[in-house]
Amino acid sequence: MMIGLTVGEVARRSGVAVSALHFYERKGLISSHRTSGNQRRYDRDVLRRVAIIRAALVLGIPLAEVANLLAGLPKGTTPSKEDWRKMASSWAETLDQRIRLLSRLRDDLGSCIGCGCLSMTHCSIFNSNDQAGQRGSGAVLLVESCENGSGNPSDSTELP
């Protein structure tokens, strides 16, 4: 029977802190087993799973979504290229939407005053009396424009 990797070995090989590995385990993203001496050990497949977690975090994918996808993989097996392809394709629309939002923010940042309408000259028209604030916090008009795909915050609101 293979003893497995210690938490320190996994941390060193994956570039992830021991505390992060324990956190991932508590969240069900990875799993370990115990030796007869009650020491935590990880199977080698955990290295690929941690690599997937790290890639997802860089992409801004929530850990809960990563956990759901990893839970669908067979336990004790190393995720394959096909597994990664399926995960990556499931994140594509989320990433495309985020790219559109970030591109719009980058392009219009100079005129944005933070309310989400992206226009200092039209703010009083599209968001008078902070009506968008009643629908949520943050850049409400910007988020709504991304959701409906118009690209124009003034098209995404029923504000006067």
C-alpha positions in Angstrom: 0.0 0.0 0.0 1.3 3.4 -1.0 1.7 5.8 1.9 1.1 9.0 -0.1 2.4 12.5 0.0 2.7 14.5 3.2 0.9 17.9 3.3 4.4 19.5 3.2 5.3 17.6 0.0 2.0 18.6 -1.6 2.5 22.3 -0.6 6.1 22.3 -1.9 5.2 20.6 -5.2 2.0 22.6 -5.9 3.2 26.0 -4.7 0.2 26.2 -2.3 0.5 27.0 1.4 -0.3 24.2 3.9 -3.1 26.3 5.3 -4.6 26.6 1.8 -4.5 22.8 1.4 -6.3 22.3 4.7 -8.9 24.9 3.6 -9.4 23.1 0.3 -9.9 19.9 2.1 -12.4 21.4 4.5 -14.3 22.7 1.5 -14.3 19.3 -0.2 -12.1 20.2 -3.1 -9.4 17.7 -2.2 -9.2 14.7 0.2 -6.6 12.9 2.2 -6.4 9.8 4.2 -4.6 9.0 7.5 -1.8 6.6 8.2 -1.8 4.1 11.0 0.1 6.8 13.0 -2.7 9.3 12.2 -0.7 11.4 9.8 -2.4 13.1 6.9 -1.4 11.8 3.5 -2.5 12.7 0.0 -2.7 10.6 -3.1 -0.8 11.9 -6.2 -4.0 12.9 -8.0 -4.3 15.8 -5.5 -1.5 17.6 -7.3 -3.6 17.8 -10.5 -6.6 18.8 -8.5 -4.7 21.6 -6.8 -3.4 22.8 -10.2 -7.0 23.0 -11.4 -8.1 24.9 -8.3 -5.2 27.4 -8.8 -6.1 27.9 -12.5 -9.7 28.4 -11.6 -8.8 31.0 -8.9 -6.7 32.9 -11.4 -9.6 33.0 -13.8 -11.9 34.2 -11.0 -14.0 31.1 -10.8 -15.7 30.7 -7.4 -14.5 27.8 -5.3 -18.0 26.5 -4.9 -18.2 26.1 -8.7 -14.8 24.3 -8.7 -16.0 22.0 -5.9 -19.1 21.0 -7.9 -17.0 20.1 -11.0 -14.4 18.3 -9.0 -17.1 16.3 -7.1 -18.2 14.9 -10.5 -14.8 13.3 -11.1 -14.0 9.8 -9.9 -12.4 9.8 -6.5 -8.7 8.7 -6.4 -8.1 9.3 -10.2 -6.0 12.0 -11.7 -8.2 14.5 -13.7 -7.5 14.0 -17.4 -7.0 16.5 -20.2 -10.6 15.7 -21.2 -11.8 16.5 -17.6 -10.0 19.8 -17.8 -11.5 20.5 -21.3 -15.0 20.0 -19.9 -14.3 22.2 -16.9 -12.8 24.9 -19.1 -15.6 24.9 -21.5 -18.2 25.1 -18.7 -16.4 28.3 -17.6 -16.2 29.9 -21.1 -19.4 31.9 -21.0 -18.7 33.2 -17.5 -15.2 34.3 -18.7 -16.5 35.8 -21.9 -19.1 37.8 -19.9 -16.3 39.0 -17.5 -14.1 39.9 -20.4 -16.8 42.0 -22.0 -17.4 43.8 -18.7 -13.7 44.4 -18.0 -13.2 45.7 -21.6 -16.1 48.1 -21.2 -14.7 49.3 -17.8 -11.2 49.7 -19.2 -12.5 51.7 -22.2 -14.8 53.9 -20.3 -13.0 54.2 -16.9 -11.9 57.8 -17.5 -15.5 59.0 -17.7 -17.0 56.8 -14.9 -17.6 58.4 -11.6 -18.4 55.1 -9.9 -22.1 54.9 -10.0 -22.2 52.5 -12.9 -23.7 54.6 -15.7 -20.2 55.3 -17.1 -21.1 58.9 -18.0 -20.5 62.0 -15.9 -22.6 64.1 -18.3 -25.6 61.7 -18.2 -25.6 60.6 -14.6 -28.3 63.0 -13.6 -30.5 61.8 -16.5 -30.0 58.0 -16.1 -29.6 57.8 -12.4 -31.3 60.8 -10.9 -31.8 60.6 -7.1 -29.7 57.4 -7.2 -32.6 55.2 -8.3 -30.2 52.5 -9.3 -29.1 52.3 -5.7 -32.5 51.0 -4.8 -32.0 48.0 -7.0 -28.7 46.9 -5.5 -25.2 48.0 -4.6 -22.2 48.7 -6.8 -22.4 49.5 -10.5 -26.0 48.4 -11.0 -26.5 50.0 -14.4 -23.2 48.6 -15.7 -24.1 45.1 -14.5 -27.5 45.3 -16.0 -26.1 46.4 -19.4 -23.8 43.4 -19.4 -26.6 41.1 -18.5 -28.8 42.3 -21.4 -25.8 42.6 -23.8 -26.6 46.1 -24.9 -23.3 47.6 -23.9 -25.0 50.8 -23.1 -26.1 51.3 -19.5 -28.8 53.7 -20.5 -30.5 50.9 -22.5 -30.6 48.6 -19.6 -32.6 50.6 -17.2 -36.1 51.9 -16.7 -34.8 55.0 -15.0 -36.3 58.2 -16.3 
